[in-house]
Structure formats: structure tokens, C-alpha cells
């Protein structure tokens, strides 16, 4: 099969590789759409220890069931007496695979499983014609949900999880640092909770245009806000020392801060201020299966607007897409690679 293979820092090539064979209780999916994640951009540059070449990345995807494993299906590969899926079903998948036995898994925090693996990092991903994954991680798409929308279930699940940890109230004044995909999706998830006062900060004016279209107040610096009011809550979707500090310094006493950006390993924070103001800080990593299901439900209900900030491009231009997102993304916050005839080549 055709695959986009990461072969070293800033090096990706289309290669012919073996088509995956689904194991028992696995599903083989023919990929239709696969998104490029920010963590994969750092992996492409060689800055992510999880992604070691040679590797087929890709964990935000949708597609069609091609085959089910032979664990109880008589070996015909088309349908299993135990599976929930048939060949031809339109699906997406949760790419986080956990052990199912540890304390984290049995207490509703499978994303914290010490043995967790990610499709596209620890095992071959969806930058390819086919990908195999455990059936329990696969979800059927409603008929009216497009493959584009289905590929957003994974990143939107991250935003759902962020807001669940944030516990927002409709009257909250919320600050979001970063208008990348997670920041824009967190903005939309917060709106589902009824928030109206949401400020998004970014240095990319074109990204801020998107946030404004989605209903946010937009600025390039928090200090430029004229009202001088503090925030009830803040989300750092960047992961730099400056953005983390800004979140802490911008919330009111008793305010909440969620850290989800993973850009810098360590940051200095004003601990005395945090203590004296009883600022509540929480990290947000990935999502639980409940968050994934909620994300799919909200997508099905039309609560997510993807059109202003996504671009389709064929898998063959994947390397050029990585370069564009790193060097000059402009108004494009997310590129979906396609395995069909749709999409515009990126040079």
C-alpha cells in the first residue's frame, strides 16, 4: 500500500509498504481523511521522542471498514458474529490504546495508562491507505457526518476534555492563549457550555480572524484589553513559558488555569501568587473515551465549524504540507490529507 513515511528530521517520503493484517478483535480501515497534528509537526522536526523513524504517523483519521479480524468471524474478513462493524461502514477511531487493567484504566482515566500507546507513534498510523486498530476503539459515523468532520473527532475530544476539567459556567470570562487547532476547538467547546465572553490571544492575525468568525474577542496581547478585567478561567494551548505565565497572571483570585500546550518542557511560574490567590491549575492530556463520544455527538449535532480554517490536500503532498504548517500556515490551522481525488496539491 501507499504510505507517507517519516524517515528522519524534516524528511518524509511516499513509499510502498506492506498492507496491515488485522489481528483478532481488530478492524482494518481504508483511510479517507487524516489530519496533521501539532505534535506531529514537532515529530517531523525531530523534536518529539515518541516519534522515531522510520514511522507512519497519523492519528486523527476517518475512513471505511475494509476488513475485520478473524477472531470469531470464520475468517472471511467481511463480518464477524461478535463485531459491531461490517465492511463498508463509515468510521473514525480513538487512536489511544490502553491496557484496560491498571488503576488509571479502571477509574476512568485510560489516557493516563502507563502502558498506553498511540497509533501513529508507537505503532503504524493513518498516513497511509490502510490502518489497523482495535475494534473497541472504532466508532461509526452518522450518515450525515462527513469524513472531514469524522477526522476531527480526535482533536475535538481533546477540547471536550479540556472544558470538562475547566468546569466552565455560562457567566465565566475565559482566556484562551493560542488560536491553533486546539485553541479554536476549545473555543467552540466552551461555547457549547454557554460561554459568551471568550478572549483568544495569538500573534497570527489570520488565525485571529478565524477565532473572531467563531465568536471570540481577539487580541495579539492580553495587555491591549481596555477593560482591565481579570478572567475566571484560562486555557494555555501554546505551551511556552510566556503563555503559561500570562494565563496565571490573568485570572482572578480563585481562578482556574488549564495547561494543555506541550511546547516547552519546563517553565517558571509565580508560585507565591498562585498560593496567595488560590489559583487552581490543572494539566489536560488527551481525553477519555467518554470525551471522544461527546465530541462525536457534538460534531453530529453541528456544534463545530471547520470550514474557515481547514484545507484538503492529497497524501502525496504531505511533506510539503508539513513545511507549510511550520513555516507559513497563514489562515490554515489544520490540513486534512486525503486518499481520494479531492484536495489541492501543496508545493
C-alpha contacts under 8 A as a table, 3 or more apart, distances in Angstrom:
res1	aa1	res2	aa2	distance
1	X	16	X	5.40
1	X	17	X	5.39
1	X	18	X	5.98
1	X	19	X	5.40
1	X	128	X	7.31
1	X	129	X	6.14
1	X	130	X	7.50
2	X	14	X	6.71
2	X	15	X	5.84
2	X	16	X	4.84
2	X	17	X	6.38
2	X	128	X	5.78
2	X	129	X	5.84
3	X	14	X	5.53
3	X	15	X	5.43
3	X	16	X	6.29
3	X	17	X	6.67
3	X	56	X	6.99
3	X	127	X	5.83
3	X	128	X	3.98
3	X	129	X	6.47
4	X	12	X	6.44
4	X	13	X	5.57
4	X	14	X	4.52
4	X	15	X	6.34
4	X	56	X	6.26
4	X	57	X	7.89
4	X	127	X	5.44
4	X	128	X	6.14
4	X	315	X	6.98
4	X	316	X	7.43
4	X	318	X	7.09
5	X	12	X	5.39
5	X	13	X	5.40
5	X	14	X	6.17
5	X	15	X	6.58
5	X	54	X	6.48
5	X	55	X	5.59
5	X	56	X	4.87
5	X	57	X	7.35
5	X	127	X	7.68
6	X	9	X	7.98
6	X	11	X	6.06
6	X	12	X	4.50
6	X	13	X	6.81
6	X	44	X	7.03
6	X	53	X	5.74
6	X	54	X	5.51
6	X	55	X	5.13
6	X	56	X	6.15
6	X	57	X	7.20
7	X	11	X	5.54
7	X	12	X	5.72
7	X	13	X	7.37
7	X	53	X	4.91
7	X	54	X	4.72
7	X	55	X	6.85
8	X	11	X	5.19
8	X	12	X	7.38
8	X	44	X	7.38
8	X	46	X	6.96
8	X	52	X	7.80
8	X	53	X	5.59
8	X	54	X	7.15
9	X	43	X	7.76
9	X	44	X	5.60
9	X	45	X	4.77
9	X	46	X	4.64
10	X	44	X	5.36
10	X	45	X	5.17
10	X	46	X	7.33
11	X	44	X	7.23
11	X	319	X	7.39
12	X	318	X	7.82
12	X	319	X	5.55
13	X	319	X	7.17
14	X	316	X	6.51
19	X	130	X	6.74
20	X	28	X	7.39
20	X	130	X	6.95
20	X	131	X	6.51
20	X	132	X	6.23
21	X	28	X	7.30
21	X	132	X	7.23
22	X	25	X	7.94
22	X	26	X	5.27
22	X	27	X	5.83
22	X	28	X	5.60
22	X	67	X	7.50
22	X	68	X	6.65
22	X	69	X	4.98
22	X	70	X	7.97
22	X	132	X	5.66
22	X	133	X	7.52
23	X	26	X	5.26
23	X	27	X	7.85
23	X	69	X	5.12
23	X	70	X	6.97
23	X	71	X	7.58
24	X	69	X	4.69
24	X	70	X	5.37
24	X	71	X	4.22
24	X	72	X	7.98
25	X	68	X	7.40
25	X	69	X	5.54
25	X	70	X	7.36
25	X	71	X	5.65
25	X	83	X	7.67
25	X	134	X	6.03
25	X	135	X	5.68
25	X	136	X	7.97
26	X	68	X	6.11
26	X	69	X	5.10
26	X	132	X	6.54
26	X	133	X	5.39
26	X	134	X	4.18
26	X	135	X	4.83
27	X	65	X	6.90
27	X	66	X	7.69
27	X	67	X	6.00
27	X	68	X	4.51
27	X	69	X	5.94
27	X	132	X	5.60
27	X	133	X	5.56
27	X	134	X	6.10
27	X	135	X	5.40
27	X	138	X	7.90
28	X	65	X	6.09
28	X	66	X	5.51
28	X	67	X	5.04
28	X	68	X	6.06
28	X	69	X	7.65
28	X	130	X	6.70
28	X	131	X	5.78
28	X	132	X	4.41
28	X	133	X	6.69
29	X	63	X	6.00
29	X	64	X	5.44
29	X	65	X	4.57
29	X	66	X	5.31
29	X	67	X	7.09
29	X	130	X	5.51
29	X	131	X	5.39
29	X	132	X	6.17
29	X	133	X	7.95
30	X	63	X	5.38
30	X	64	X	5.12
30	X	65	X	6.18
30	X	66	X	5.78
30	X	129	X	5.83
30	X	130	X	4.56
30	X	131	X	6.77
31	X	34	X	7.26
31	X	61	X	6.97
31	X	62	X	6.03
31	X	63	X	4.34
31	X	64	X	6.63
31	X	126	X	6.67
31	X	128	X	6.95
31	X	129	X	5.40
31	X	130	X	5.48
31	X	131	X	7.01
31	X	339	X	6.59
32	X	61	X	7.49
32	X	62	X	5.82
32	X	63	X	4.56
32	X	64	X	7.30
32	X	129	X	7.94
32	X	147	X	6.69
32	X	338	X	5.75
32	X	339	X	5.21
32	X	340	X	6.74
33	X	61	X	5.42
33	X	62	X	5.38
33	X	63	X	6.62
33	X	147	X	6.22
33	X	148	X	6.30
33	X	151	X	6.16
33	X	336	X	5.96
33	X	337	X	5.64
33	X	338	X	4.83
33	X	339	X	6.61
34	X	58	X	6.39
34	X	59	X	7.21
34	X	60	X	5.38
34	X	61	X	4.11
34	X	62	X	6.59
34	X	126	X	6.45
34	X	127	X	6.65
34	X	151	X	6.05
34	X	336	X	5.31
34	X	337	X	5.21
34	X	338	X	6.71
35	X	58	X	6.90
35	X	59	X	7.48
35	X	60	X	5.14
35	X	61	X	6.30
35	X	151	X	6.55
35	X	152	X	7.62
35	X	334	X	6.91
35	X	335	X	5.81
35	X	336	X	4.29
35	X	337	X	6.11
36	X	40	X	6.61
36	X	41	X	7.60
36	X	58	X	6.82
36	X	60	X	7.39
36	X	322	X	7.75
36	X	334	X	6.69
36	X	335	X	5.91
36	X	336	X	6.50
36	X	337	X	7.61
37	X	40	X	5.20
37	X	41	X	6.66
37	X	58	X	7.85
37	X	60	X	7.53
37	X	334	X	7.72
38	X	41	X	5.04
38	X	42	X	6.75
39	X	42	X	5.34
39	X	43	X	6.26
39	X	48	X	7.54
40	X	43	X	4.66
40	X	44	X	5.91
40	X	57	X	7.30
40	X	58	X	7.86
41	X	44	X	5.04
41	X	45	X	6.45
41	X	322	X	6.57
41	X	325	X	7.91
41	X	326	X	7.05
42	X	45	X	5.13
42	X	46	X	6.36
42	X	47	X	5.11
42	X	48	X	5.72
43	X	46	X	4.99
43	X	47	X	5.42
43	X	48	X	4.54
43	X	49	X	7.51
43	X	50	X	7.70
43	X	51	X	5.67
44	X	47	X	7.48
44	X	322	X	7.71
45	X	48	X	7.91
46	X	49	X	7.71
46	X	51	X	7.93
48	X	51	X	5.85
49	X	52	X	6.78
50	X	121	X	5.94
50	X	122	X	7.12
51	X	55	X	7.10
51	X	57	X	7.92
51	X	121	X	5.17
51	X	122	X	7.42
52	X	55	X	6.37
52	X	121	X	7.71
55	X	120	X	7.39
55	X	121	X	7.37
55	X	123	X	7.97
55	X	124	X	6.51
56	X	120	X	5.90
56	X	121	X	7.82
56	X	123	X	7.98
56	X	124	X	5.06
56	X	125	X	5.19
56	X	126	X	7.00
56	X	127	X	5.94
56	X	128	X	7.34
57	X	119	X	7.57
57	X	120	X	3.90
57	X	121	X	6.16
57	X	124	X	6.53
57	X	125	X	4.77
57	X	126	X	6.38
57	X	127	X	5.75
58	X	61	X	7.27
58	X	119	X	7.15
58	X	120	X	4.84
58	X	125	X	4.74
58	X	126	X	4.49
58	X	127	X	5.02
59	X	95	X	5.71
59	X	118	X	7.47
59	X	119	X	5.61
59	X	120	X	5.46
59	X	125	X	5.93
59	X	126	X	6.04
59	X	154	X	7.90
60	X	93	X	8.00
60	X	95	X	7.56
60	X	126	X	7.73
60	X	151	X	5.30
60	X	152	X	6.58
60	X	153	X	7.47
60	X	154	X	5.64
60	X	155	X	7.11
61	X	92	X	6.11
61	X	93	X	7.06
61	X	126	X	6.63
61	X	150	X	7.01
61	X	151	X	4.22
61	X	152	X	7.44
61	X	154	X	7.93
62	X	90	X	7.63
62	X	91	X	5.74
62	X	92	X	4.29
62	X	93	X	7.07
62	X	147	X	5.68
62	X	148	X	7.57
62	X	150	X	5.42
62	X	151	X	4.84
63	X	90	X	5.84
63	X	91	X	5.51
63	X	92	X	6.33
63	X	147	X	6.76
64	X	87	X	7.51
64	X	88	X	5.52
64	X	89	X	5.47
64	X	90	X	4.57
64	X	91	X	5.83
65	X	68	X	7.57
65	X	85	X	7.50
65	X	86	X	6.76
65	X	87	X	4.93
65	X	88	X	5.16
65	X	89	X	5.28
65	X	90	X	6.56
65	X	91	X	6.98
66	X	78	X	7.68
66	X	87	X	5.21
66	X	88	X	6.42
67	X	77	X	4.99
67	X	78	X	5.51
67	X	79	X	7.64
67	X	86	X	7.73
67	X	87	X	5.82
68	X	73	X	7.99
68	X	77	X	5.16
68	X	78	X	6.20
68	X	79	X	6.43
68	X	80	X	6.95
68	X	83	X	7.75
68	X	85	X	7.67
68	X	86	X	7.55
68	X	87	X	7.52
69	X	73	X	7.43
69	X	75	X	7.54
69	X	77	X	6.23
69	X	80	X	7.98
70	X	73	X	5.15
70	X	74	X	6.31
70	X	75	X	4.66
70	X	76	X	7.33
70	X	77	X	6.37
70	X	80	X	7.50
71	X	74	X	7.76
71	X	75	X	7.74
71	X	80	X	7.75
72	X	75	X	7.53
72	X	80	X	6.17
72	X	81	X	6.48
72	X	82	X	6.65
73	X	76	X	6.70
73	X	77	X	7.08
73	X	79	X	6.17
73	X	80	X	3.88
73	X	81	X	5.66
73	X	82	X	7.29
74	X	77	X	7.94
74	X	80	X	7.39
76	X	79	X	7.23
77	X	80	X	7.69
78	X	86	X	6.32
78	X	87	X	5.44
79	X	83	X	7.21
79	X	85	X	6.99
79	X	86	X	5.14
79	X	87	X	6.67
80	X	83	X	5.00
80	X	84	X	7.89
80	X	85	X	7.69
80	X	86	X	7.65
83	X	86	X	7.80
83	X	135	X	7.50
85	X	89	X	6.60
86	X	89	X	5.82
89	X	140	X	6.90
90	X	140	X	5.93
90	X	141	X	5.63
91	X	138	X	6.70
91	X	139	X	5.46
91	X	140	X	4.34
91	X	141	X	5.06
91	X	150	X	7.38
92	X	138	X	5.96
92	X	139	X	5.39
92	X	140	X	6.49
92	X	141	X	6.78
92	X	150	X	5.81
92	X	151	X	6.62
92	X	153	X	7.49
93	X	133	X	7.92
93	X	137	X	5.46
93	X	138	X	4.26
93	X	139	X	5.68
93	X	154	X	7.78
94	X	97	X	7.82
94	X	137	X	5.09
94	X	138	X	6.41
94	X	139	X	7.90
94	X	154	X	6.51
94	X	289	X	7.56
94	X	292	X	7.13
95	X	118	X	5.61
95	X	119	X	5.07
95	X	133	X	7.69
95	X	137	X	7.05
95	X	154	X	7.88
96	X	111	X	7.07
96	X	116	X	6.70
96	X	117	X	5.90
96	X	118	X	4.79
96	X	119	X	6.65
96	X	137	X	7.93
97	X	116	X	5.52
97	X	117	X	5.14
97	X	118	X	6.16
97	X	119	X	7.65
97	X	134	X	7.90
97	X	137	X	7.60
98	X	105	X	7.16
98	X	110	X	6.10
98	X	111	X	7.30
98	X	113	X	5.96
98	X	115	X	6.25
98	X	116	X	4.36
98	X	117	X	6.46
99	X	102	X	6.83
99	X	105	X	7.11
99	X	113	X	7.00
99	X	115	X	6.20
99	X	116	X	6.61
100	X	105	X	5.06
100	X	106	X	6.69
100	X	110	X	7.34
101	X	105	X	5.97
101	X	106	X	6.32
102	X	105	X	5.30
102	X	106	X	6.22
102	X	113	X	6.84
103	X	106	X	5.19
103	X	107	X	6.00
103	X	113	X	7.91
104	X	107	X	5.33
104	X	108	X	6.44
104	X	109	X	4.83
104	X	110	X	5.38
104	X	111	X	7.74
104	X	112	X	5.94
104	X	113	X	5.42
105	X	108	X	5.77
105	X	109	X	5.48
105	X	110	X	4.12
105	X	111	X	7.75
105	X	112	X	7.65
105	X	113	X	6.10
106	X	109	X	7.44
106	X	110	X	7.50
107	X	110	X	7.81
108	X	288	X	6.98
109	X	112	X	5.68
109	X	113	X	7.25
109	X	288	X	6.06
110	X	113	X	5.15
110	X	116	X	7.83
110	X	288	X	6.16
110	X	289	X	7.92
111	X	116	X	7.10
111	X	285	X	7.29
111	X	286	X	6.37
111	X	287	X	6.02
111	X	288	X	5.93
112	X	116	X	7.35
113	X	116	X	5.15
117	X	121	X	7.51
117	X	122	X	5.63
117	X	123	X	7.61
118	X	121	X	5.40
118	X	122	X	5.56
118	X	123	X	6.88
119	X	122	X	6.21
119	X	123	X	5.29
119	X	124	X	6.04
119	X	125	X	4.96
119	X	126	X	7.79
119	X	133	X	7.86
120	X	123	X	5.62
120	X	124	X	5.03
120	X	125	X	3.59
120	X	126	X	6.71
121	X	124	X	6.93
121	X	125	X	7.16
124	X	131	X	7.29
125	X	128	X	7.29
125	X	131	X	6.16
126	X	129	X	7.31
126	X	130	X	6.66
126	X	131	X	5.46
127	X	315	X	7.21
127	X	337	X	7.87
128	X	131	X	6.99
128	X	315	X	7.83
128	X	339	X	7.99
129	X	339	X	6.66
133	X	137	X	7.05
133	X	138	X	7.59
134	X	137	X	5.56
134	X	138	X	7.09
135	X	138	X	5.28
141	X	145	X	6.17
141	X	150	X	6.83
142	X	145	X	5.37
142	X	300	X	6.89
143	X	146	X	7.80
144	X	300	X	7.50
145	X	149	X	6.22
145	X	150	X	6.66
145	X	299	X	7.58
145	X	300	X	6.02
146	X	149	X	5.18
146	X	150	X	6.15
147	X	150	X	4.85
147	X	151	X	6.20
148	X	151	X	5.41
148	X	152	X	6.88
148	X	336	X	7.38
149	X	152	X	5.22
149	X	153	X	6.99
149	X	299	X	6.96
149	X	306	X	7.74
150	X	153	X	5.49
150	X	296	X	7.65
151	X	154	X	6.88
151	X	336	X	7.98
152	X	155	X	5.60
152	X	156	X	5.91
153	X	156	X	5.21
153	X	157	X	5.94
153	X	292	X	6.64
153	X	295	X	5.80
153	X	296	X	5.71
153	X	299	X	7.52
154	X	157	X	5.10
154	X	158	X	6.73
154	X	292	X	6.67
154	X	295	X	7.87
155	X	158	X	5.15
155	X	159	X	6.75
155	X	181	X	7.73
155	X	182	X	6.76
155	X	185	X	7.72
156	X	159	X	4.98
156	X	160	X	6.20
156	X	182	X	7.48
156	X	185	X	5.94
156	X	186	X	7.71
156	X	292	X	7.80
156	X	295	X	5.78
157	X	160	X	4.92
157	X	161	X	6.13
157	X	286	X	7.49
157	X	287	X	6.01
157	X	291	X	5.28
157	X	292	X	4.72
157	X	293	X	7.86
157	X	294	X	7.33
157	X	295	X	5.07
158	X	161	X	5.14
158	X	162	X	6.24
158	X	182	X	7.38
158	X	285	X	7.44
158	X	286	X	5.07
158	X	287	X	5.37
158	X	291	X	7.59
159	X	162	X	5.00
159	X	163	X	6.32
159	X	182	X	6.30
159	X	183	X	7.92
159	X	185	X	5.75
159	X	186	X	4.58
159	X	189	X	6.32
160	X	163	X	5.30
160	X	164	X	6.16
160	X	186	X	7.10
160	X	189	X	6.01
160	X	287	X	7.79
160	X	291	X	5.87
160	X	292	X	7.93
160	X	294	X	7.34
160	X	295	X	6.45
161	X	164	X	5.00
161	X	165	X	6.29
161	X	284	X	7.22
161	X	286	X	7.21
161	X	287	X	5.35
161	X	288	X	7.42
161	X	291	X	5.78
162	X	165	X	5.32
162	X	166	X	6.15
162	X	186	X	7.20
162	X	258	X	7.11
162	X	260	X	7.76
162	X	284	X	5.83
163	X	166	X	4.77
163	X	167	X	6.16
163	X	168	X	6.71
163	X	186	X	7.07
163	X	189	X	6.82
163	X	190	X	6.41
164	X	167	X	5.41
164	X	168	X	7.76
165	X	258	X	7.76
165	X	282	X	7.70
165	X	284	X	7.42
166	X	233	X	7.52
166	X	256	X	6.90
166	X	257	X	7.54
166	X	258	X	6.71
168	X	172	X	6.49
168	X	190	X	7.34
168	X	193	X	6.88
168	X	195	X	7.68
168	X	233	X	7.85
169	X	172	X	5.29
169	X	193	X	7.01
169	X	194	X	7.34
169	X	195	X	6.86
170	X	193	X	6.27
170	X	194	X	4.59
170	X	195	X	4.39
170	X	196	X	7.08
171	X	194	X	7.94
171	X	195	X	6.27
171	X	196	X	7.48
171	X	197	X	7.73
172	X	195	X	6.37
172	X	196	X	7.99
172	X	197	X	6.93
172	X	231	X	7.60
172	X	232	X	5.62
172	X	233	X	7.16
173	X	195	X	7.51
173	X	196	X	7.70
173	X	197	X	4.94
173	X	198	X	6.03
173	X	199	X	7.97
173	X	231	X	5.12
173	X	232	X	5.30
173	X	233	X	6.64
174	X	195	X	7.89
174	X	197	X	6.27
174	X	198	X	4.77
174	X	199	X	6.24
174	X	231	X	5.76
174	X	232	X	6.15
174	X	233	X	5.04
174	X	234	X	5.57
174	X	235	X	7.84
175	X	198	X	5.95
175	X	199	X	4.93
175	X	200	X	6.07
175	X	201	X	7.75
175	X	231	X	6.51
175	X	233	X	6.37
175	X	234	X	4.48
175	X	235	X	6.23
175	X	247	X	7.48
176	X	179	X	7.84
176	X	183	X	6.48
176	X	187	X	7.52
176	X	198	X	7.38
176	X	199	X	6.14
176	X	200	X	4.77
176	X	201	X	6.33
176	X	234	X	5.75
176	X	235	X	4.81
176	X	236	X	6.14
176	X	237	X	7.05
177	X	183	X	7.10
177	X	200	X	5.95
177	X	201	X	4.99
177	X	202	X	6.56
177	X	234	X	7.70
177	X	235	X	6.17
177	X	236	X	4.93
177	X	237	X	5.65
177	X	238	X	6.43
177	X	243	X	6.45
177	X	247	X	7.55
178	X	183	X	5.44
178	X	200	X	6.72
178	X	201	X	5.69
178	X	202	X	5.08
178	X	236	X	6.98
178	X	237	X	5.30
178	X	238	X	5.47
179	X	182	X	7.45
179	X	183	X	4.85
179	X	184	X	5.49
179	X	200	X	6.70
179	X	201	X	6.87
179	X	202	X	5.81
179	X	204	X	7.98
179	X	207	X	5.82
179	X	208	X	6.48
179	X	211	X	6.82
179	X	237	X	7.88
180	X	183	X	5.27
180	X	184	X	6.07
180	X	207	X	7.27
180	X	237	X	7.66
180	X	333	X	5.72
181	X	184	X	5.21
181	X	185	X	6.04
181	X	333	X	5.68
181	X	334	X	6.43
182	X	185	X	5.05
182	X	186	X	5.87
182	X	237	X	6.45
183	X	186	X	5.06
183	X	187	X	6.15
183	X	200	X	7.98
183	X	237	X	5.60
184	X	187	X	5.06
184	X	188	X	6.51
184	X	211	X	6.42
185	X	188	X	5.08
185	X	189	X	6.14
185	X	304	X	7.73
186	X	189	X	4.95
186	X	190	X	6.00
187	X	190	X	5.21
187	X	191	X	6.38
187	X	198	X	7.38
187	X	211	X	7.90
187	X	214	X	7.92
187	X	216	X	7.59
188	X	191	X	5.05
188	X	192	X	6.54
188	X	214	X	7.39
188	X	303	X	7.50
188	X	304	X	6.47
189	X	192	X	5.15
189	X	193	X	6.83
190	X	193	X	5.12
190	X	194	X	6.74
190	X	195	X	5.86
191	X	194	X	4.91
191	X	195	X	5.00
191	X	196	X	6.74
192	X	195	X	7.44
192	X	303	X	7.28
195	X	198	X	6.99
197	X	216	X	7.42
197	X	217	X	7.63
198	X	215	X	7.99
198	X	216	X	5.29
198	X	217	X	6.12
199	X	216	X	5.62
199	X	217	X	4.62
199	X	218	X	5.66
199	X	219	X	7.45
200	X	208	X	7.37
200	X	211	X	6.93
200	X	216	X	6.33
200	X	217	X	6.21
200	X	218	X	4.97
200	X	219	X	6.54
201	X	208	X	7.47
201	X	218	X	5.97
201	X	219	X	5.15
201	X	220	X	5.29
201	X	221	X	6.30
201	X	222	X	6.89
202	X	205	X	7.22
202	X	207	X	7.42
202	X	208	X	6.54
202	X	218	X	7.98
202	X	219	X	6.87
202	X	220	X	5.16
202	X	221	X	7.49
203	X	220	X	5.16
203	X	221	X	7.93
204	X	207	X	5.37
204	X	208	X	6.39
204	X	220	X	7.80
204	X	330	X	7.56
205	X	208	X	4.96
205	X	209	X	6.36
205	X	220	X	7.64
206	X	209	X	5.06
206	X	210	X	6.80
206	X	330	X	5.95
206	X	331	X	4.79
207	X	210	X	5.20
207	X	211	X	6.56
207	X	330	X	7.11
207	X	331	X	5.23
207	X	332	X	7.55
207	X	333	X	7.27
208	X	211	X	4.95
208	X	212	X	6.09
208	X	218	X	5.93
208	X	219	X	7.50
209	X	212	X	5.06
209	X	213	X	6.22
209	X	218	X	7.91
209	X	331	X	7.94
210	X	213	X	5.05
210	X	214	X	6.31
210	X	308	X	6.40
210	X	309	X	6.78
210	X	331	X	7.36
211	X	214	X	4.99
211	X	215	X	6.48
211	X	216	X	5.52
211	X	217	X	7.70
211	X	218	X	6.94
212	X	215	X	5.10
212	X	216	X	4.81
212	X	217	X	6.11
212	X	218	X	6.19
213	X	216	X	7.35
214	X	305	X	7.73
219	X	222	X	6.70
219	X	224	X	7.00
219	X	225	X	7.49
220	X	224	X	7.66
221	X	224	X	5.50
221	X	225	X	7.71
222	X	225	X	5.80
222	X	246	X	7.96
223	X	226	X	7.85
223	X	228	X	7.99
225	X	228	X	6.18
230	X	250	X	5.54
230	X	251	X	5.25
230	X	252	X	5.31
231	X	234	X	6.95
231	X	250	X	6.02
231	X	251	X	4.40
231	X	252	X	5.73
231	X	255	X	7.25
232	X	251	X	5.58
232	X	252	X	5.87
232	X	254	X	7.95
232	X	255	X	4.97
232	X	256	X	6.58
233	X	251	X	5.95
233	X	255	X	5.47
233	X	256	X	4.62
233	X	257	X	5.67
234	X	247	X	5.57
234	X	248	X	7.77
234	X	250	X	7.72
234	X	251	X	6.76
234	X	256	X	6.39
234	X	257	X	4.79
234	X	258	X	6.31
235	X	247	X	6.95
235	X	257	X	5.83
235	X	258	X	4.79
235	X	259	X	6.10
235	X	260	X	7.38
236	X	239	X	6.40
236	X	243	X	6.41
236	X	244	X	6.05
236	X	247	X	6.61
236	X	257	X	7.66
236	X	258	X	6.26
236	X	259	X	5.02
236	X	260	X	5.98
236	X	261	X	6.05
237	X	259	X	6.90
237	X	260	X	5.42
237	X	261	X	4.42
238	X	243	X	6.71
238	X	260	X	7.50
238	X	261	X	4.46
238	X	262	X	7.04
238	X	263	X	6.53
239	X	243	X	6.64
239	X	244	X	6.54
239	X	259	X	7.36
239	X	260	X	6.95
239	X	261	X	3.83
239	X	262	X	4.85
239	X	263	X	4.51
239	X	264	X	5.77
240	X	243	X	5.33
240	X	244	X	6.13
240	X	261	X	7.63
240	X	262	X	7.92
240	X	263	X	5.91
240	X	264	X	5.46
240	X	267	X	7.36
241	X	244	X	5.19
241	X	245	X	6.04
241	X	264	X	7.16
241	X	266	X	7.54
241	X	267	X	4.83
241	X	268	X	6.66
241	X	269	X	7.97
242	X	245	X	5.17
242	X	246	X	6.03
243	X	246	X	4.97
243	X	247	X	6.26
244	X	247	X	5.28
244	X	248	X	6.55
244	X	259	X	7.30
244	X	267	X	7.62
244	X	269	X	7.61
245	X	248	X	5.21
245	X	249	X	6.11
245	X	268	X	7.63
245	X	269	X	5.85
245	X	270	X	7.44
246	X	249	X	5.10
246	X	250	X	5.91
247	X	250	X	5.23
247	X	251	X	6.59
247	X	257	X	6.60
248	X	251	X	5.96
248	X	257	X	6.66
248	X	269	X	7.82
248	X	270	X	7.85
248	X	274	X	7.39
248	X	279	X	7.53
251	X	254	X	7.95
251	X	255	X	5.25
251	X	256	X	7.07
251	X	257	X	7.71
251	X	279	X	7.82
252	X	255	X	5.07
252	X	277	X	7.69
252	X	279	X	7.90
253	X	277	X	4.45
253	X	278	X	6.15
253	X	279	X	6.15
254	X	277	X	5.99
254	X	278	X	5.04
254	X	279	X	4.91
254	X	280	X	6.74
255	X	278	X	7.55
255	X	279	X	5.19
255	X	280	X	6.23
256	X	279	X	5.92
256	X	280	X	4.70
256	X	281	X	5.92
256	X	282	X	7.96
257	X	279	X	7.41
257	X	280	X	6.13
257	X	281	X	4.76
257	X	282	X	6.36
258	X	281	X	5.92
258	X	282	X	5.01
258	X	283	X	5.66
258	X	284	X	6.50
259	X	281	X	7.46
259	X	282	X	6.22
259	X	283	X	4.74
259	X	284	X	6.08
260	X	283	X	5.96
260	X	284	X	5.07
260	X	285	X	6.42
262	X	265	X	7.04
264	X	267	X	7.20
270	X	273	X	5.47
270	X	274	X	6.33
271	X	274	X	4.89
271	X	275	X	6.14
272	X	275	X	5.10
272	X	276	X	6.07
273	X	276	X	5.20
273	X	277	X	5.79
274	X	277	X	5.36
274	X	278	X	5.67
274	X	279	X	5.04
274	X	280	X	7.83
275	X	278	X	5.08
275	X	279	X	6.81
287	X	290	X	7.93
287	X	291	X	5.79
287	X	292	X	6.87
288	X	291	X	5.22
288	X	292	X	6.54
289	X	292	X	4.95
289	X	293	X	6.25
290	X	293	X	5.13
290	X	294	X	6.18
291	X	294	X	4.98
291	X	295	X	6.06
292	X	295	X	5.05
292	X	296	X	6.31
293	X	296	X	5.12
293	X	297	X	6.22
294	X	297	X	5.00
294	X	298	X	6.17
295	X	298	X	5.22
295	X	299	X	6.11
296	X	299	X	5.07
296	X	300	X	6.08
297	X	300	X	5.05
297	X	301	X	6.20
298	X	301	X	4.93
298	X	302	X	6.35
298	X	303	X	5.38
298	X	304	X	7.13
299	X	302	X	5.17
299	X	303	X	5.69
299	X	304	X	5.72
300	X	303	X	7.65
302	X	305	X	7.53
305	X	308	X	7.56
306	X	309	X	6.10
306	X	310	X	6.22
307	X	310	X	5.96
309	X	331	X	6.22
309	X	332	X	4.88
309	X	333	X	5.42
309	X	334	X	6.50
310	X	332	X	5.72
310	X	333	X	6.21
310	X	334	X	4.90
310	X	335	X	5.66
310	X	336	X	7.20
311	X	332	X	6.67
311	X	334	X	6.52
311	X	335	X	4.82
311	X	336	X	6.14
311	X	343	X	7.62
312	X	335	X	5.88
312	X	336	X	4.99
312	X	337	X	5.90
312	X	338	X	6.60
312	X	342	X	7.13
312	X	343	X	4.38
312	X	344	X	6.23
313	X	317	X	6.70
313	X	318	X	7.54
313	X	321	X	7.81
313	X	335	X	6.98
313	X	336	X	6.33
313	X	337	X	4.96
313	X	338	X	5.93
313	X	342	X	7.27
313	X	343	X	4.05
313	X	344	X	4.78
313	X	345	X	5.55
313	X	346	X	6.81
314	X	317	X	5.72
314	X	318	X	7.01
314	X	337	X	5.21
314	X	338	X	4.73
314	X	339	X	6.29
314	X	340	X	7.42
314	X	341	X	7.52
314	X	342	X	7.02
314	X	343	X	5.43
314	X	344	X	6.67
314	X	345	X	6.23
315	X	318	X	5.11
315	X	337	X	5.12
315	X	338	X	5.68
315	X	339	X	6.21
316	X	319	X	7.75
316	X	345	X	7.99
317	X	320	X	5.39
317	X	321	X	6.23
317	X	345	X	5.85
317	X	346	X	5.67
317	X	347	X	7.17
318	X	321	X	4.96
318	X	322	X	6.37
318	X	337	X	6.92
318	X	346	X	7.99
319	X	322	X	5.21
319	X	323	X	6.49
320	X	323	X	5.05
320	X	324	X	6.20
320	X	346	X	5.85
320	X	347	X	5.87
321	X	324	X	5.04
321	X	325	X	6.19
321	X	335	X	7.32
321	X	346	X	6.12
322	X	325	X	5.26
322	X	326	X	6.24
323	X	326	X	5.19
323	X	327	X	5.96
323	X	328	X	7.93
324	X	327	X	5.25
324	X	328	X	5.18
324	X	329	X	5.55
325	X	328	X	5.90
325	X	329	X	4.46
325	X	332	X	7.84
325	X	333	X	7.75
326	X	329	X	6.69
329	X	332	X	5.46
329	X	333	X	6.79
330	X	333	X	7.82
332	X	335	X	7.24
337	X	343	X	7.65
338	X	341	X	7.59
338	X	342	X	6.61
338	X	343	X	6.54
339	X	342	X	7.90
